[in-house]
Amino acid sequence: MVEAADNPLMSKLMRAVAGRMVWLFHLTSSRDPLVACQEHREIADAIRAGNARLAEALTYSHIESGREPSLAVMATLLPE
């Protein structure tokens, strides 16, 4: 998606957070991969259709779905 946007600033910003994203993907690996894949497809479909508002809403929904499981895993990794 970042490459498709052909936006140098976005590419630079994404390089800065790429390592954190890999870690986040590891934390959320317990999510159902079929569900996550379907969410990704819906986001991509909205982008292809040129529906930026739907793509934005789907992306936020996808992030929210992974937030609680990610926080739960992080809580087990951090000292009390």
PLY file of the C-alpha trace (Angstrom):
ply
format ascii 1.0
element vertex 80
property float x
property float y
property float z
element edge 79
property int vertex1
property int vertex2
end_header
0.00 0.00 0.00
2.81 2.37 0.89
4.63 1.71 -2.37
1.40 2.03 -4.35
0.84 5.47 -2.82
4.14 6.59 -4.38
4.56 9.12 -1.59
8.18 9.68 -0.52
7.21 11.11 2.87
4.95 8.15 3.64
7.69 5.73 2.58
10.21 7.46 4.85
7.80 7.44 7.81
6.95 3.77 7.31
10.64 2.78 7.24
10.96 4.41 10.66
8.21 2.21 12.16
8.80 -1.02 10.21
10.55 -2.77 13.10
7.76 -1.92 15.49
5.22 -3.25 13.01
7.00 -6.61 12.82
6.88 -6.79 16.62
3.18 -5.86 16.59
2.43 -8.55 14.01
4.16 -11.05 16.30
2.02 -9.92 19.23
-1.19 -10.30 17.26
-0.28 -13.66 15.73
-2.88 -15.34 17.93
-5.67 -13.62 15.98
-7.47 -15.76 13.45
-5.40 -15.32 10.27
-8.45 -15.86 8.07
-10.26 -12.99 9.76
-7.23 -10.70 9.52
-6.77 -11.62 5.85
-10.42 -10.88 5.10
-10.10 -7.51 6.82
-7.02 -6.77 4.69
-8.92 -7.74 1.53
-11.79 -5.42 2.43
-9.37 -2.54 3.00
-7.63 -3.21 -0.32
-10.97 -3.46 -2.13
-12.05 -0.09 -0.73
-8.75 1.46 -1.84
-9.08 -0.04 -5.33
-12.63 1.31 -5.53
-11.37 4.76 -4.63
-13.47 4.86 -1.46
-11.05 6.53 0.92
-13.58 6.98 3.74
-14.50 3.29 3.72
-10.83 2.29 3.58
-10.15 4.55 6.56
-13.08 3.16 8.56
-12.10 -0.45 7.79
-8.49 0.24 8.74
-9.46 1.75 12.08
-11.78 -1.18 12.74
-8.98 -3.63 11.90
-6.62 -1.85 14.30
-9.22 -1.83 17.07
-9.82 -5.57 16.64
-6.15 -6.23 17.35
-5.69 -3.67 20.11
-6.97 -5.69 23.08
-5.13 -8.92 22.20
-1.93 -6.92 21.65
-2.24 -5.12 24.97
-2.93 -8.41 26.75
0.24 -9.96 25.33
2.29 -6.86 26.17
1.03 -7.01 29.75
2.51 -10.49 30.09
5.89 -9.27 28.79
6.27 -6.21 30.98
7.39 -6.44 34.61
4.80 -5.47 37.19
0 1
1 2
2 3
3 4
4 5
5 6
6 7
7 8
8 9
9 10
10 11
11 12
12 13
13 14
14 15
15 16
16 17
17 18
18 19
19 20
20 21
21 22
22 23
23 24
24 25
25 26
26 27
27 28
28 29
29 30
30 31
31 32
32 33
33 34
34 35
35 36
36 37
37 38
38 39
39 40
40 41
41 42
42 43
43 44
44 45
45 46
46 47
47 48
48 49
49 50
50 51
51 52
52 53
53 54
54 55
55 56
56 57
57 58
58 59
59 60
60 61
61 62
62 63
63 64
64 65
65 66
66 67
67 68
68 69
69 70
70 71
71 72
72 73
73 74
74 75
75 76
76 77
77 78
78 79
